[in-house]
Amino acid sequence: MRVMLRAHLDTAASNEAIKTGALVQALRKFMDRMRPEAAYFGLHEGVRSCWIVFDLQDSAQAPLLTWDLFSRFHAEVEITPVMTGEELTEILSEVRTLA
């Protein structure tokens, strides 16, 4: 299932992780493991944030995928199912036949 992970990173924890290189390492590890179709990084609500879209094969993967974000960077994390515009159009066509 295609999902979007959104994480807000704690400022103090991410500052330290930037200094030690731990943030780059953790992001590289995540990207290598999940091979996301898109990843964006920036500020949201005044804190460092990321939005990463990838295929989550099994929801049981979530605790392992988010461990570094929670334990090392004190992040607030959300994982939300998402779809492309093409997929939405297809689903809405099916829904229309039910109405």
C-alpha positions as CSV (number, residue, x, y, z in Angstrom):
1,M,0.0,0.0,0.0
2,R,1.3,3.4,-0.9
3,V,1.7,5.6,2.2
4,M,3.1,9.0,3.1
5,L,5.2,9.3,6.2
6,R,5.2,12.8,7.7
7,A,7.7,13.4,10.5
8,H,8.4,16.5,12.6
9,L,11.9,16.3,14.1
10,D,12.7,17.7,17.5
11,T,15.0,20.7,17.1
12,A,17.5,19.9,19.8
13,A,17.7,16.2,18.9
14,S,18.0,17.0,15.1
15,N,20.6,19.7,15.7
16,E,22.8,17.2,17.6
17,A,22.2,14.6,14.9
18,I,23.2,17.0,12.2
19,K,26.5,17.7,14.0
20,T,27.3,14.0,14.4
21,G,26.1,12.9,11.0
22,A,23.5,10.7,12.5
23,L,20.6,12.4,10.7
24,V,22.1,11.8,7.3
25,Q,22.9,8.2,8.2
26,A,19.4,7.5,9.4
27,L,17.8,9.1,6.4
28,R,20.1,7.2,4.0
29,K,19.3,3.9,5.8
30,F,15.5,4.6,5.5
31,M,15.8,5.6,1.8
32,D,17.9,2.5,1.0
33,R,15.4,0.2,2.8
34,M,12.2,1.7,1.5
35,R,13.2,3.0,-2.0
36,P,10.6,5.8,-1.8
37,E,8.9,7.2,-4.9
38,A,9.2,10.7,-3.5
39,A,10.9,12.4,-0.5
40,Y,10.7,16.0,0.5
41,F,12.4,17.9,3.4
42,G,11.6,21.3,4.7
43,L,10.0,23.3,7.5
44,H,6.5,22.7,8.7
45,E,4.9,24.3,11.8
46,G,8.3,25.8,12.6
47,V,10.2,22.5,12.8
48,R,12.3,20.4,10.5
49,S,10.0,18.0,8.7
50,C,10.0,15.3,6.0
51,W,7.3,13.8,3.8
52,I,8.2,10.4,2.3
53,V,6.0,8.4,-0.1
54,F,6.7,4.7,-0.3
55,D,5.1,1.3,-0.6
56,L,4.4,-0.3,2.8
57,Q,4.2,-4.0,2.2
58,D,3.1,-4.9,5.8
59,S,1.9,-2.6,8.6
60,A,4.1,-4.7,10.9
61,Q,7.1,-2.9,9.3
62,A,6.0,0.5,10.8
63,P,7.6,0.1,14.2
64,L,11.0,-0.8,12.7
65,L,10.8,2.0,10.1
66,T,10.0,4.7,12.6
67,W,12.3,3.6,15.4
68,D,15.1,6.0,14.6
69,L,12.7,8.9,14.1
70,F,11.2,8.3,17.6
71,S,14.2,7.2,19.6
72,R,17.0,9.4,18.1
73,F,15.1,12.4,16.8
74,H,12.1,12.6,19.1
75,A,9.9,13.0,16.1
76,E,6.2,13.2,15.8
77,V,5.3,10.7,13.0
78,E,2.2,10.1,10.9
79,I,1.8,7.4,8.3
80,T,-1.2,7.9,6.0
81,P,-2.4,5.9,3.0
82,V,-2.3,8.0,-0.2
83,M,-3.0,7.5,-3.9
84,T,-2.0,9.1,-7.2
85,G,-4.5,11.3,-9.2
86,E,-4.8,8.4,-11.7
87,E,-5.7,6.0,-8.9
88,L,-8.2,8.4,-7.5
89,T,-9.9,8.9,-10.9
90,E,-10.2,5.1,-11.3
91,I,-11.7,4.7,-7.8
92,L,-14.1,7.6,-8.4
93,S,-15.3,5.9,-11.6
94,E,-16.1,2.8,-9.6
95,V,-17.8,4.8,-6.9
96,R,-19.9,6.6,-9.5
97,T,-21.4,3.2,-10.6
98,L,-22.5,2.5,-7.0
99,A,-24.3,5.8,-6.6
